């Protein structure tokens, strides 16, 4: 992946009851985000902007959700355990999966773990001022979108998890440990409880996951697993639809509050858009996310070049270069985001050079096999 956080080992001690006595359990590793965590940076008066957009969101954003009865479900793309041909279907799946290289499996597992940390992402969205779900079942449009978006995304991890389990190619216990660690550690995207930063961040991430799943689909087809290609392509299509919704929200914000939105765009890009799973850990590798990202970079699943492409896509999608009515700082922010992509491409060149060094790393997800980074 294109950007990441440095991780540090610290000692975290928690107390849990055991047999009527207090027992100290030490967790000797806790990923830690270097940057300062700012909260509630948006002025309170801006909350009213998002309250005033409730009706607009109902008409323009909720339409991007699919009815449950018309939605695909993971079972549609997997062997049917209730059918007489289940064993034959399972054997065929496992035979196809044996053609998948280990480095590709690392990328597929990393993508699946990222999807499985969905509880963290819903929690993150519900920290955002002006659009959070105050009751857990609020009927307003922003809150309805967050819950239904989560429900649609939930199928992605389910589908990939079941496929990988059935394949027999990966260490499911190590993967499940990684998921539990990741959800427990959370994420720190630097959105500061601001819907401006939050919607910019998710717009970027939906585009990035669309690219990543699209590439895993393309590779799966090349390896001869057409069913896996269909699985990854189906997930990518969902990400594209969700990208459309979030980019429309930001487009609206540029329309009604261009200066604040432009400054938020600059702020997010200066901080770097960290990937949702940047705090992943498997109980062994304290630099797991960076190692996973290096494999994805080398293989071409998601690269620093893709990061720059996402930025260019969003600048063009929102017509950022032509937005007027900006303050002096707003114009400076506009210039920054519009000229950043070429500088980011140098990171891709550097990453490609690092890939030539032939460094290796063992991944517990694939039974501690050594993979070139």
C-alpha angles and dihedrals in degrees: 000000000000103000134024146166125251111246128217134194115237133162115252117187123194131177121230127176115247124179091339094309132097111253123195114224117188122206104197097195130056121162110231131200112228099207123083113264108233119193134201096000094159115096112249093240089065090065088075090062090063093043088054090052095059094101092043090052091050092054099037109027108032089057088072091067119093121225111255092236090056096042125103116247128207091250090062089068101038137069111284109240091198094057126092089234095056096110092049091048090049093050090050091050092050093047091052092047091056088071091062114102119234094243090054090051090054089056093045092049092047091052091048093050089050090054092045092059088071094127087067093053094050089047089051093051090049090059091062116110117238097015106048122123102249096186106027091245104046112161096214119115100250093051093043089053093051094051096044093044087053091049092053093046091049090072092062097066091039092055097046092042092054093045093052091045092053093045094065089211099112141052100254095187092057090046092050090049089053091052092050092048092047095051090046093051095045123195139277110210094162097239093140093214086291119139089207091059093035097055092043090052095049092045088057094044096049089053091048094050090047088057094044096049090043090056094047087052091051093049093046090055090051090052090052099252100125093169092056088046088055091049094052092041092052091053091047090054090055091050090051091052091049090047088057091055096048095044089052089055092053091045088057091049091052087052098051102027108018099163097053091044093049092050090049091051090053092046093052094049094046090053090046122238103266117208116252093244096048091124096053118143133170101196092264115048115061090190098043099133093052091048092049089047091052091055091048089050094050094045093044098241093125123352143177085256089058089052089056091045091054090053092049091048092053094045089054095040092056094037087233095170092063100043111123137185093069130148121236091268089046092056090049089051090049091053091048097053093041093054100036102087097072090053090050091055089068086066088058091052090050091048091051090052091050090052089060091061091079097227115167137204134187117236120208089205090072098038095277095297116165115250128188111245 
